[in-house]
Amino acid sequence: MAFANPNITAYAVEATEFPDLARRYQVSAVPKTVVNEDVEILGALPQDAYVEQALAQFTIEN
Amino acid sequence: MSLISTADQQKLRESFAEMTRSVRLLFFTQTIGCETCPQTRQILDELPALSDKIAIEELNFVLEGDKAAQYGIDRVPAIAIVGLDDSGVEQDSKIRFLGTPAGYAFISLVHAVLLVGGRGSSLSDPNRTRIAAVNTPVTLRVFTTPT
């Protein structure tokens, strides 16, 4: 997703190495994705569902 | 001694052979207080031997803080993946890895290198269009553990 749009930055974070980040984003199970500071995606989803959830707040429906 | 088995090295060599563009991995490290930095360097060092399109550039997180800020790196070890276009101009992929890329994260790193190296994206056309329409800054943090 980051590669497809320069507005998007993606961090793959090793949770056990950075417990401060894991705490801040309340990571209790992996994989977990946090979009900006608010949207959470738990688990590994199929591509359509993942993109949908990750970008729901950014996409303007026509 | 290599961290990667001979069989896996061969598989990686074949995958990397599909790359059409060069990729530079900017490795942010520091000499003191980073337990996992040496291990990360060791893993990254395996890659250039498997493809002449992959290069590692080591940057000191403390001494080159402006570079770290430029790439949105606030901790180490960290890797920023940068592509080089045909004229050698850097194009930031905006893909970062924080922490040691071991286990499954290593596979993710390989996929990211292949993507930036021109292998093509696995995104469907509708998803690609949807992603391209985002016009505000978005930060995705994907948390994993080494398994």
Backbone of each chain as ProteinMPNN parsed JSONL, in Angstrom:
{"seq_chain_A": "MAFANPNITAYAVEATEFPDLARRYQVSAVPKTVVNEDVEILGALPQDAYVEQALAQFTIEN", "coords_chain_A": {"N_chain_A": [[0.834, -1.2, 0.0], [1.942, 1.235, 0.81], [3.812, 1.493, -1.163], [2.232, 1.939, -3.312], [1.207, 4.437, -3.04], [2.498, 7.543, -2.347], [1.638, 9.003, -0.162], [1.247, 7.266, 1.827], [2.764, 5.643, 4.517], [4.411, 2.752, 5.599], [5.08, 0.82, 8.394], [6.709, -2.043, 9.446], [6.628, -3.535, 12.429], [8.562, -4.962, 14.938], [7.213, -6.405, 17.548], [8.048, -7.43, 20.091], [10.536, -6.385, 20.412], [10.16, -3.733, 20.75], [8.649, -2.847, 23.219], [7.497, -0.525, 24.176], [6.143, 0.636, 22.026], [4.351, -1.424, 21.49], [2.83, -1.357, 23.804], [1.799, 1.251, 23.678], [0.153, 1.091, 21.443], [-1.52, -0.851, 22.214], [-1.069, -3.663, 21.727], [-1.964, -6.883, 21.865], [-2.131, -9.222, 20.586], [-0.789, -10.693, 17.622], [-0.847, -10.869, 13.982], [-1.223, -7.301, 14.157], [-2.603, -4.372, 12.919], [-2.24, -0.908, 13.019], [-3.816, 1.98, 12.043], [-2.86, 5.182, 11.374], [-3.536, 6.819, 14.355], [-5.713, 5.561, 15.318], [-7.503, 3.573, 13.965], [-7.913, 0.056, 14.138], [-6.764, -3.063, 12.963], [-7.284, -6.39, 13.318], [-5.531, -9.404, 13.165], [-4.83, -11.415, 10.197], [-6.118, -10.435, 7.21], [-8.081, -11.083, 4.198], [-7.053, -9.505, 1.116], [-8.954, -7.572, 0.011], [-10.67, -7.003, 2.186], [-8.838, -6.056, 4.009], [-7.749, -3.709, 2.828], [-10.085, -2.257, 2.619], [-10.809, -1.908, 5.366], [-8.543, -0.568, 6.31], [-8.539, 1.82, 4.931], [-11.041, 2.932, 5.17], [-11.828, 5.327, 6.456], [-10.679, 7.228, 4.868], [-11.597, 7.26, 2.324], [-13.615, 8.747, -0.018], [-16.905, 8.313, -0.742], [-18.499, 8.191, -3.87]], "CA_chain_A": [[0.0, 0.0, 0.0], [2.841, 2.383, 0.845], [4.489, 1.583, -2.456], [1.246, 2.358, -4.301], [0.807, 5.827, -2.803], [3.528, 8.19, -1.515], [1.057, 9.544, 1.071], [1.136, 6.189, 2.815], [4.01, 5.081, 5.037], [4.13, 1.497, 6.297], [6.112, 0.306, 9.286], [6.594, -3.381, 10.012], [7.23, -3.354, 13.751], [8.795, -6.176, 15.722], [6.565, -5.972, 18.788], [8.765, -7.776, 21.328], [11.732, -5.551, 20.514], [9.759, -2.361, 21.106], [7.468, -2.956, 24.095], [6.85, 0.786, 24.352], [5.171, 0.782, 20.929], [3.313, -2.439, 21.675], [1.954, -0.838, 24.868], [1.113, 2.461, 23.203], [-0.896, 0.728, 20.486], [-2.289, -1.936, 22.85], [-0.903, -4.896, 20.954], [-1.995, -8.075, 22.719], [-1.994, -10.373, 19.686], [-0.26, -10.297, 16.318], [-0.547, -9.519, 13.527], [-2.171, -6.23, 14.399], [-2.275, -3.159, 12.182], [-2.84, 0.329, 13.512], [-3.824, 2.997, 10.999], [-2.664, 6.436, 12.104], [-3.522, 6.532, 15.79], [-7.026, 5.124, 15.807], [-8.137, 2.365, 13.421], [-7.182, -1.178, 14.4], [-7.126, -4.252, 12.2], [-6.752, -7.543, 14.033], [-5.351, -10.626, 12.39], [-4.507, -11.311, 8.784], [-7.37, -10.438, 6.449], [-7.928, -11.078, 2.747], [-6.658, -8.181, 0.628], [-10.073, -6.629, -0.132], [-11.139, -6.602, 3.508], [-7.754, -5.299, 4.651], [-7.708, -2.369, 2.22], [-11.349, -1.636, 3.013], [-10.742, -1.468, 6.767], [-7.438, 0.356, 6.523], [-8.764, 3.11, 4.28], [-12.451, 3.309, 5.256], [-12.015, 6.727, 6.848], [-10.009, 8.136, 3.938], [-12.143, 7.161, 0.984], [-14.876, 9.462, -0.184], [-17.792, 7.585, -1.658], [-19.127, 9.063, -4.872]], "C_chain_A": [[0.871, 1.253, 0.0], [3.486, 2.597, -0.522], [3.542, 2.116, -3.531], [0.806, 3.806, -4.129], [1.822, 6.495, -1.867], [2.975, 8.843, -0.249], [1.035, 8.517, 2.194], [2.53, 5.698, 3.211], [3.666, 3.835, 5.834], [5.335, 1.085, 7.131], [5.772, -1.127, 9.685], [7.347, -3.337, 11.335], [7.353, -4.695, 14.473], [8.368, -5.861, 17.156], [7.383, -6.278, 20.048], [10.014, -6.91, 21.52], [11.403, -4.127, 20.977], [8.496, -2.387, 21.964], [6.765, -1.613, 24.304], [5.804, 1.018, 23.26], [4.018, -0.193, 21.088], [2.313, -1.98, 22.737], [1.116, 0.323, 24.356], [-0.035, 2.119, 22.264], [-1.678, -0.515, 20.935], [-2.275, -3.223, 22.039], [-0.897, -6.075, 21.913], [-1.934, -9.338, 21.88], [-1.491, -9.842, 18.349], [-0.78, -11.253, 15.245], [-1.643, -8.519, 13.902], [-1.69, -5.007, 13.629], [-2.967, -1.982, 12.837], [-2.695, 1.387, 12.429], [-3.868, 4.36, 11.673], [-2.72, 6.128, 13.599], [-4.791, 5.824, 16.242], [-7.554, 3.797, 15.275], [-7.273, 1.137, 13.669], [-7.694, -2.299, 13.523], [-6.456, -5.438, 12.875], [-6.658, -8.742, 13.107], [-4.982, -10.338, 10.949], [-5.801, -11.446, 7.991], [-7.077, -10.622, 4.97], [-7.715, -9.646, 2.26], [-7.804, -7.161, 0.578], [-10.517, -6.092, 1.233], [-10.1, -5.733, 4.203], [-7.725, -3.861, 4.136], [-8.941, -1.583, 2.643], [-11.265, -1.074, 4.438], [-9.67, -0.408, 6.974], [-7.782, 1.754, 6.017], [-10.196, 3.62, 4.399], [-12.634, 4.797, 5.542], [-11.434, 7.712, 5.842], [-10.642, 8.168, 2.555], [-13.484, 7.855, 0.921], [-15.729, 8.706, -1.199], [-18.444, 8.569, -2.621], [-20.604, 8.724, -5.02]], "O_chain_A": [[0.587, 2.215, -0.713], [3.676, 3.728, -0.97], [3.983, 2.675, -4.535], [0.105, 4.344, -4.986], [1.988, 6.065, -0.726], [3.742, 9.203, 0.644], [0.83, 8.855, 3.36], [3.36, 5.382, 2.359], [2.743, 3.848, 6.648], [6.459, 1.013, 6.636], [4.686, -1.396, 10.197], [8.56, -3.127, 11.359], [6.388, -5.449, 14.6], [9.062, -5.15, 17.883], [7.407, -5.469, 20.976], [10.487, -6.725, 22.641], [12.251, -3.419, 21.52], [7.417, -2.005, 21.512], [5.566, -1.576, 24.579], [4.718, 1.532, 23.529], [2.86, 0.151, 20.855], [1.107, -2.182, 22.596], [-0.096, 0.381, 24.562], [-1.076, 2.777, 22.284], [-2.392, -1.139, 20.15], [-3.317, -3.791, 21.711], [0.047, -6.255, 22.682], [-1.706, -10.422, 22.417], [-1.736, -8.689, 17.993], [-1.133, -12.382, 15.585], [-2.826, -8.856, 13.954], [-0.512, -4.652, 13.682], [-4.149, -2.055, 13.173], [-1.592, 1.659, 11.955], [-4.783, 4.662, 12.44], [-2.001, 5.242, 14.06], [-4.936, 5.515, 17.424], [-8.014, 2.968, 16.06], [-6.062, 1.16, 13.446], [-8.902, -2.471, 13.354], [-5.232, -5.495, 12.994], [-7.59, -9.049, 12.364], [-4.842, -9.187, 10.537], [-6.495, -12.457, 8.092], [-5.962, -10.355, 4.52], [-8.142, -8.692, 2.909], [-7.655, -6.03, 1.039], [-10.714, -4.889, 1.409], [-10.447, -4.783, 4.904], [-7.682, -2.914, 4.921], [-8.858, -0.402, 2.979], [-11.606, 0.084, 4.681], [-9.869, 0.543, 7.73], [-7.367, 2.753, 6.604], [-10.537, 4.636, 3.793], [-13.489, 5.451, 4.944], [-11.674, 8.914, 5.953], [-10.28, 8.992, 1.715], [-14.38, 7.576, 1.718], [-15.332, 8.491, -2.344], [-18.885, 9.647, -2.222], [-21.304, 9.35, -5.816]]}, "seq_chain_B": "MSLISTADQQKLRESFAEMTRSVRLLFFTQTIGCETCPQTRQILDELPALSDKIAIEELNFVLEGDKAAQYGIDRVPAIAIVGLDDSGVEQDSKIRFLGTPAGYAFISLVHAVLLVGGRGSSLSDPNRTRIAAVNTPVTLRVFTTPT", "coords_chain_B": {"N_chain_B": [[30.057, -17.925, 8.354], [27.014, -18.579, 6.667], [23.735, -17.346, 7.475], [21.632, -18.288, 6.167], [20.332, -21.172, 4.639], [21.903, -23.232, 2.103], [20.106, -24.106, 0.153], [17.953, -22.32, 0.482], [19.271, -19.967, -0.097], [19.674, -20.303, -2.811], [17.036, -20.296, -3.752], [16.313, -17.685, -3.082], [18.123, -16.27, -4.663], [17.132, -16.871, -7.198], [14.595, -15.645, -7.056], [15.329, -12.952, -6.665], [16.537, -12.507, -9.067], [14.577, -11.721, -10.751], [14.317, -9.062, -10.423], [14.125, -5.764, -11.686], [14.947, -3.295, -11.081], [17.284, -1.453, -9.079], [17.718, -1.735, -5.543], [18.035, -0.075, -2.492], [18.897, -0.647, 0.791], [18.464, 1.2, 3.539], [20.091, 1.137, 6.428], [19.575, 1.863, 9.645], [21.427, 2.384, 12.509], [22.998, 2.083, 15.758], [25.936, 2.451, 17.794], [26.071, 2.047, 20.529], [23.957, 0.714, 23.041], [22.098, -0.656, 21.52], [20.925, -3.57, 21.306], [20.084, -5.404, 19.35], [21.026, -4.504, 16.953], [23.572, -5.435, 15.797], [22.876, -8.054, 15.01], [20.878, -7.574, 13.161], [22.324, -6.263, 11.174], [23.919, -8.383, 10.405], [22.038, -10.112, 9.24], [21.141, -8.504, 7.116], [23.473, -8.312, 5.665], [23.57, -10.654, 4.275], [22.128, -10.317, 1.981], [23.138, -8.649, -0.303], [24.963, -10.393, -1.452], [23.415, -12.112, -2.794], [22.228, -10.853, -4.874], [23.058, -8.517, -7.374], [21.596, -6.288, -7.469], [20.91, -5.371, -5.047], [21.734, -3.277, -2.385], [23.315, -2.321, 0.679], [23.139, 0.362, 2.881], [24.7, 1.745, 5.531], [23.66, 3.738, 8.216], [24.332, 5.98, 10.807], [22.326, 6.302, 13.535], [22.474, 8.236, 15.505], [24.499, 10.062, 14.726], [23.654, 10.731, 12.218], [21.162, 11.99, 12.383], [19.482, 13.706, 10.986], [18.986, 12.411, 8.605], [17.64, 10.195, 9.597], [15.334, 11.42, 10.559], [14.327, 12.383, 8.167], [13.553, 10.016, 6.948], [11.649, 9.153, 8.676], [12.391, 7.672, 10.927], [12.564, 6.659, 14.214], [13.78, 5.043, 15.992], [16.051, 2.28, 16.628], [17.104, -1.121, 15.756], [16.519, -0.075, 12.372], [15.093, -0.18, 9.104], [14.955, 1.377, 6.011], [13.441, 1.216, 2.894], [14.576, 1.875, -0.253], [14.097, 2.649, -3.612], [15.858, 2.639, -6.748], [15.638, 4.552, -9.614], [15.903, 4.249, -13.252], [17.8, 6.149, -13.903], [19.257, 6.288, -11.681], [18.217, 7.774, -9.652], [16.996, 8.234, -6.388], [14.071, 6.714, -5.09], [11.855, 6.86, -2.625], [10.341, 4.179, -1.042], [8.643, 4.274, 1.043], [8.387, 2.196, 2.765], [9.1, 0.628, 5.77], [11.082, -1.119, 8.183], [11.023, -1.926, 11.52], [13.077, -3.096, 14.015], [14.553, -6.418, 14.376], [14.847, -8.137, 11.343], [13.975, -11.014, 11.397], [12.934, -14.478, 11.1], [9.516, -14.608, 10.219], [9.401, -11.959, 9.521], [11.624, -11.626, 7.981], [10.905, -12.838, 5.584], [8.902, -11.066, 4.835], [10.473, -8.814, 4.445], [11.999, -9.629, 2.243], [9.935, -9.831, 0.351], [9.204, -7.149, 0.204], [11.527, -6.015, -0.842], [11.55, -7.232, -3.348], [9.202, -6.178, -4.419], [9.754, -3.394, -4.536], [11.87, -3.629, -6.179], [10.741, -4.052, -8.608], [9.14, -6.25, -9.196], [6.447, -6.19, -9.325], [3.145, -5.561, -8.112], [0.945, -7.227, -5.781], [-1.52, -6.284, -5.518], [-4.973, -5.957, -6.293], [-6.553, -4.473, -9.188], [-8.833, -2.769, -8.527], [-8.309, -2.315, -5.782], [-5.836, -1.067, -5.929], [-6.511, 1.297, -7.224], [-8.168, 2.409, -5.336], [-6.404, 2.795, -3.207], [-4.643, 4.593, -4.364], [-6.176, 6.851, -4.39], [-6.063, 8.056, -1.956], [-5.432, 11.017, -0.316], [-4.352, 12.18, 1.892], [-1.898, 12.154, 4.546], [-1.084, 8.901, 5.641], [-0.359, 6.581, 8.14], [0.684, 3.34, 8.509], [1.009, 0.882, 10.921], [2.285, -2.185, 11.325], [2.192, -4.749, 13.461], [4.236, -7.427, 14.447], [5.505, -10.611, 15.626], [8.564, -12.416, 16.211], [8.396, -15.337, 14.602]], "CA_chain_B": [[29.022, -18.873, 7.959], [25.769, -17.907, 6.299], [22.553, -17.609, 8.298], [20.62, -18.851, 5.278], [20.775, -22.457, 4.088], [22.29, -23.184, 0.684], [18.884, -24.257, -0.652], [17.213, -21.054, 0.55], [20.053, -18.963, -0.848], [19.412, -20.524, -4.239], [15.659, -19.813, -4.013], [16.329, -16.216, -3.019], [18.845, -15.803, -5.857], [16.191, -16.971, -8.331], [13.572, -14.592, -6.905], [15.945, -11.632, -6.868], [16.922, -12.382, -10.479], [13.446, -11.074, -11.442], [14.322, -7.615, -10.168], [14.528, -4.939, -12.825], [15.493, -2.045, -10.558], [18.125, -1.601, -7.898], [17.097, -1.394, -4.268], [18.998, 0.217, -1.435], [18.336, -0.763, 2.136], [19.116, 2.119, 4.465], [20.09, 0.492, 7.732], [19.863, 2.794, 10.727], [21.983, 1.63, 13.626], [23.842, 2.874, 16.655], [26.969, 1.559, 18.33], [25.865, 1.751, 21.95], [22.578, 0.657, 23.495], [21.193, -1.318, 20.587], [21.272, -4.984, 21.426], [19.762, -6.21, 18.168], [21.591, -3.913, 15.729], [24.554, -6.289, 15.113], [22.176, -9.189, 14.403], [20.186, -7.05, 11.98], [23.371, -6.04, 10.16], [24.338, -9.713, 9.947], [20.991, -10.61, 8.336], [21.151, -7.688, 5.899], [24.698, -8.606, 4.915], [23.362, -11.839, 3.436], [21.359, -10.024, 0.767], [23.87, -8.212, -1.499], [25.651, -11.536, -2.041], [22.442, -12.889, -3.564], [21.776, -10.051, -6.015], [23.831, -7.278, -7.568], [20.651, -5.173, -7.452], [20.624, -5.011, -3.651], [22.851, -2.677, -1.66], [23.03, -1.9, 2.051], [23.835, 1.578, 3.294], [24.566, 1.879, 6.977], [23.597, 5.115, 8.693], [24.35, 6.071, 12.259], [21.091, 6.948, 13.997], [22.813, 9.39, 16.337], [25.291, 11.043, 13.967], [22.922, 11.143, 11.021], [19.795, 12.169, 12.847], [18.667, 14.382, 9.972], [18.55, 11.35, 7.672], [16.64, 9.405, 10.323], [14.101, 12.208, 10.562], [13.852, 12.416, 6.779], [12.911, 8.739, 6.632], [10.659, 8.837, 9.708], [12.933, 6.627, 11.795], [12.761, 7.204, 15.556], [14.392, 4.01, 16.838], [16.883, 1.335, 15.877], [17.468, -1.099, 14.347], [15.449, 0.249, 11.433], [15.459, -0.285, 7.693], [14.105, 2.09, 5.054], [13.685, 0.63, 1.58], [14.601, 2.919, -1.266], [14.328, 2.148, -4.958], [16.611, 3.525, -7.632], [15.101, 4.47, -10.97], [16.905, 3.905, -14.26], [18.893, 7.12, -13.922], [19.941, 6.241, -10.392], [17.599, 8.689, -8.698], [16.33, 7.496, -5.319], [12.63, 6.863, -4.897], [11.53, 6.266, -1.336], [9.169, 3.295, -1.124], [7.858, 4.498, 2.268], [8.281, 0.943, 3.515], [10.097, 0.595, 6.84], [11.076, -2.235, 9.124], [11.587, -1.594, 12.825], [13.424, -4.324, 14.717], [15.32, -7.417, 13.629], [14.03, -8.847, 10.338], [14.216, -12.458, 11.485], [11.707, -15.256, 11.011], [8.581, -14.217, 9.165], [9.725, -10.593, 9.087], [12.613, -11.719, 6.903], [10.131, -13.102, 4.361], [8.265, -9.789, 4.49], [11.527, -7.935, 3.92], [12.302, -10.112, 0.885], [8.812, -9.425, -0.509], [9.28, -5.692, 0.016], [12.653, -5.758, -1.758], [11.108, -7.649, -4.694], [8.196, -5.202, -4.87], [10.441, -2.151, -4.895], [12.77, -3.995, -7.27], [10.032, -4.093, -9.881], [8.47, -7.511, -9.467], [5.017, -5.982, -9.518], [2.376, -5.609, -6.882], [-0.101, -8.248, -5.753], [-2.803, -5.597, -5.326], [-5.923, -6.005, -7.405], [-6.728, -3.143, -9.781], [-9.715, -1.902, -7.728], [-7.631, -1.907, -4.548], [-4.777, -0.132, -6.287], [-7.183, 2.57, -7.506], [-8.661, 2.923, -4.057], [-5.231, 3.234, -2.438], [-4.079, 5.771, -5.037], [-7.071, 7.996, -4.173], [-5.842, 8.642, -0.624], [-4.655, 12.238, -0.514], [-3.841, 12.687, 3.164], [-0.88, 11.234, 5.066], [-1.556, 7.739, 6.389], [0.715, 5.743, 8.667], [0.276, 1.989, 8.893], [1.982, 0.16, 11.75], [1.919, -3.598, 11.36], [2.958, -5.397, 14.534], [4.415, -8.872, 14.357], [6.516, -11.148, 16.534], [9.428, -13.327, 15.452], [8.03, -16.755, 14.646]], "C_chain_B": [[27.713, -18.136, 7.688], [24.63, -18.28, 7.25], [21.481, -18.316, 7.483], [21.161, -20.148, 4.666], [21.086, -22.324, 2.604], [21.062, -23.255, -0.214], [18.087, -22.951, -0.677], [17.95, -19.936, -0.187], [19.755, -19.068, -2.33], [18.026, -19.999, -4.613], [15.618, -18.291, -4.041], [17.005, -15.637, -4.249], [17.915, -15.802, -7.07], [15.123, -15.885, -8.258], [14.157, -13.224, -7.214], [16.34, -11.419, -8.328], [15.817, -11.713, -11.293], [13.463, -9.558, -11.281], [14.83, -6.849, -11.378], [15.141, -3.625, -12.357], [16.322, -2.316, -9.304], [17.411, -1.094, -6.652], [18.198, -1.154, -3.246], [18.294, 0.101, -0.095], [19.126, 0.17, 3.041], [18.971, 1.534, 5.859], [20.517, 1.497, 8.788], [20.286, 2.009, 11.963], [22.633, 2.588, 14.611], [24.773, 1.926, 17.375], [26.706, 1.161, 19.772], [24.365, 1.7, 22.245], [21.604, 0.088, 22.492], [21.592, -2.775, 20.475], [21.117, -5.749, 20.118], [20.315, -5.63, 16.863], [22.615, -4.828, 15.037], [23.897, -7.466, 14.389], [21.458, -8.757, 13.122], [21.178, -6.829, 10.845], [23.801, -7.384, 9.545], [23.326, -10.291, 8.941], [21.033, -9.839, 7.015], [22.358, -8.005, 5.027], [24.556, -9.823, 4.003], [22.837, -11.446, 2.05], [22.186, -9.584, -0.446], [24.605, -9.356, -2.199], [24.725, -12.324, -2.961], [21.91, -12.13, -4.777], [22.629, -8.796, -6.161], [22.906, -6.064, -7.613], [20.306, -4.728, -6.036], [21.879, -4.455, -2.989], [22.399, -2.261, -0.268], [23.819, -0.621, 2.321], [23.617, 1.764, 4.78], [24.617, 3.344, 7.39], [23.56, 5.103, 10.214], [23.178, 6.939, 12.739], [21.378, 8.232, 14.768], [23.491, 10.477, 15.495], [24.553, 11.557, 12.736], [21.425, 11.262, 11.315], [18.887, 12.856, 11.826], [18.146, 13.383, 8.945], [17.452, 10.511, 8.322], [15.303, 10.132, 10.304], [13.487, 12.234, 9.164], [13.079, 11.139, 6.43], [11.936, 8.288, 7.726], [11.094, 7.714, 10.63], [13.202, 7.223, 13.171], [13.338, 6.179, 16.521], [15.191, 3.067, 15.96], [16.822, -0.052, 16.506], [16.264, -0.793, 13.454], [15.989, 0.168, 10.01], [14.455, 0.523, 6.887], [14.456, 1.558, 3.675], [13.52, 1.697, 0.505], [14.885, 2.287, -2.621], [15.156, 3.132, -5.754], [16.018, 3.407, -9.027], [16.242, 4.3, -11.977], [18.07, 4.889, -14.307], [19.596, 7.208, -12.561], [19.384, 7.194, -9.345], [16.81, 7.879, -7.66], [14.843, 7.776, -5.274], [12.245, 6.11, -3.635], [10.252, 5.432, -1.45], [8.18, 3.555, 0.003], [7.576, 3.2, 3.025], [9.44, 0.885, 4.513], [9.977, -0.686, 7.643], [11.73, -1.763, 10.412], [11.832, -2.886, 13.587], [14.14, -5.307, 13.801], [14.453, -8.136, 12.608], [14.35, -10.33, 10.31], [12.877, -13.183, 11.361], [10.808, -14.752, 9.897], [8.87, -12.809, 8.655], [10.765, -10.605, 7.969], [11.922, -11.97, 5.563], [9.455, -11.808, 3.889], [9.276, -8.83, 3.879], [11.878, -8.327, 2.48], [11.192, -9.691, -0.078], [8.863, -7.928, -0.807], [10.396, -5.329, -0.963], [12.239, -6.108, -3.191], [10.107, -6.65, -5.268], [8.868, -3.919, -5.362], [11.389, -2.395, -6.079], [12.071, -4.23, -8.59], [9.305, -5.379, -10.183], [6.975, -7.327, -9.74], [4.262, -6.246, -8.238], [1.324, -6.711, -6.956], [-1.475, -7.612, -5.553], [-3.688, -5.78, -6.556], [-6.078, -4.595, -7.96], [-7.661, -2.251, -8.963], [-9.041, -1.419, -6.439], [-6.54, -0.887, -4.828], [-5.367, 1.27, -6.539], [-7.624, 3.235, -6.213], [-7.508, 3.495, -3.222], [-4.672, 4.525, -3.038], [-4.9, 7.026, -4.757], [-6.841, 8.679, -2.822], [-4.945, 9.861, -0.763], [-4.25, 12.915, 0.786], [-2.809, 11.689, 3.691], [-1.495, 10.12, 5.904], [-0.334, 6.964, 6.869], [0.136, 4.404, 9.086], [1.381, 1.402, 9.76], [1.505, -1.28, 11.859], [2.81, -4.296, 12.383], [3.02, -6.9, 14.313], [5.377, -9.304, 15.462], [7.354, -12.15, 15.758], [9.009, -14.772, 15.618], [8.499, -17.427, 13.369]], "O_chain_B": [[27.358, -17.192, 8.393], [24.578, -19.398, 7.763], [20.535, -18.875, 8.038], [22.311, -20.204, 4.23], [20.593, -21.417, 1.933], [20.98, -22.553, -1.222], [17.606, -22.529, -1.729], [17.334, -19.075, -0.816], [19.602, -18.061, -3.021], [17.852, -19.347, -5.642], [14.978, -17.686, -4.901], [16.542, -14.649, -4.818], [17.91, -14.861, -7.864], [14.783, -15.274, -9.271], [13.555, -12.432, -7.938], [16.463, -10.279, -8.778], [16.066, -11.2, -12.384], [12.698, -8.855, -11.941], [15.819, -7.224, -12.008], [15.779, -2.92, -13.139], [16.086, -3.279, -8.575], [16.614, -0.157, -6.704], [19.158, -1.918, -3.146], [17.229, 0.682, 0.117], [20.314, -0.044, 3.281], [17.869, 1.447, 6.4], [21.669, 1.928, 8.824], [19.593, 1.092, 12.403], [22.796, 3.773, 14.318], [24.462, 0.749, 17.555], [27.073, 0.065, 20.195], [23.599, 2.534, 21.762], [20.4, 0.323, 22.598], [22.453, -3.161, 19.684], [21.915, -6.633, 19.81], [20.1, -6.196, 15.791], [22.552, -4.993, 13.819], [24.309, -7.832, 13.288], [21.438, -9.487, 12.13], [20.903, -7.169, 9.694], [24.014, -7.496, 8.337], [23.707, -10.879, 7.929], [20.971, -10.429, 5.937], [22.274, -7.971, 3.799], [25.336, -9.997, 3.067], [23.07, -12.152, 1.068], [21.958, -10.103, -1.538], [24.842, -9.295, -3.405], [25.18, -13.104, -3.798], [21.216, -12.707, -5.614], [22.888, -8.096, -5.181], [23.372, -4.936, -7.777], [19.503, -3.814, -5.846], [22.943, -5.073, -3.024], [21.242, -1.895, -0.064], [25.011, -0.536, 2.026], [22.484, 1.922, 5.236], [25.499, 4.092, 6.97], [22.843, 4.31, 10.825], [23.06, 8.117, 12.402], [20.616, 9.196, 14.691], [23.112, 11.647, 15.543], [24.795, 12.671, 12.272], [20.571, 10.722, 10.611], [17.679, 12.622, 11.8], [17.014, 13.492, 8.475], [16.46, 10.162, 7.681], [14.262, 9.523, 10.059], [12.271, 12.119, 9.008], [12.081, 11.181, 5.711], [11.454, 7.156, 7.695], [10.277, 6.902, 11.065], [13.971, 8.176, 13.297], [13.382, 6.415, 17.729], [15.045, 3.043, 14.738], [16.515, -0.16, 17.693], [15.139, -1.199, 13.746], [17.168, 0.41, 9.752], [13.246, 0.372, 7.059], [15.632, 1.46, 3.323], [12.47, 2.327, 0.378], [15.808, 1.484, -2.758], [15.156, 4.329, -5.464], [15.902, 2.307, -9.568], [17.408, 4.218, -11.593], [19.183, 4.53, -14.693], [20.421, 8.092, -12.33], [19.986, 7.402, -8.292], [16.061, 6.964, -8.004], [14.405, 8.92, -5.403], [12.301, 4.882, -3.585], [9.216, 5.923, -1.898], [7.03, 3.122, -0.056], [6.642, 3.124, 3.823], [10.602, 1.068, 4.15], [8.895, -1.26, 7.764], [12.854, -1.26, 10.399], [10.913, -3.68, 13.785], [14.308, -5.057, 12.608], [13.418, -8.694, 12.972], [14.914, -10.844, 9.344], [11.817, -12.573, 11.501], [11.259, -14.5, 8.78], [8.612, -12.501, 7.491], [10.789, -9.715, 7.118], [12.298, -11.396, 4.541], [9.442, -11.5, 2.697], [8.975, -8.122, 2.918], [12.034, -7.467, 1.612], [11.47, -9.247, -1.192], [8.599, -7.498, -1.929], [10.232, -4.447, -1.805], [12.543, -5.371, -4.129], [10.156, -6.318, -6.453], [8.586, -3.43, -6.456], [11.668, -1.493, -6.868], [12.713, -4.566, -9.586], [8.886, -5.591, -11.32], [6.326, -8.201, -10.314], [4.677, -7.043, -7.397], [0.87, -7.085, -8.038], [-2.477, -8.316, -5.432], [-3.219, -5.76, -7.694], [-5.765, -3.623, -7.273], [-7.331, -1.09, -8.719], [-9.184, -0.259, -6.054], [-6.343, 0.049, -4.054], [-4.8, 2.282, -6.127], [-7.477, 4.442, -6.022], [-7.641, 4.555, -2.61], [-4.277, 5.436, -2.311], [-4.388, 8.14, -4.87], [-7.37, 9.763, -2.578], [-3.826, 9.758, -1.266], [-3.852, 14.08, 0.789], [-2.84, 10.513, 3.328], [-2.328, 10.375, 6.773], [0.602, 6.721, 6.108], [-0.778, 4.335, 9.906], [2.551, 1.422, 9.381], [0.444, -1.552, 12.42], [4.021, -4.417, 12.195], [2.015, -7.554, 14.035], [5.98, -8.473, 16.141], [6.897, -12.681, 14.746], [9.244, -15.37, 16.668], [8.296, -18.628, 13.192]]}, "name": "protein", "num_of_chains": 2, "seq": "MAFANPNITAYAVEATEFPDLARRYQVSAVPKTVVNEDVEILGALPQDAYVEQALAQFTIENMSLISTADQQKLRESFAEMTRSVRLLFFTQTIGCETCPQTRQILDELPALSDKIAIEELNFVLEGDKAAQYGIDRVPAIAIVGLDDSGVEQDSKIRFLGTPAGYAFISLVHAVLLVGGRGSSLSDPNRTRIAAVNTPVTLRVFTTPT"}
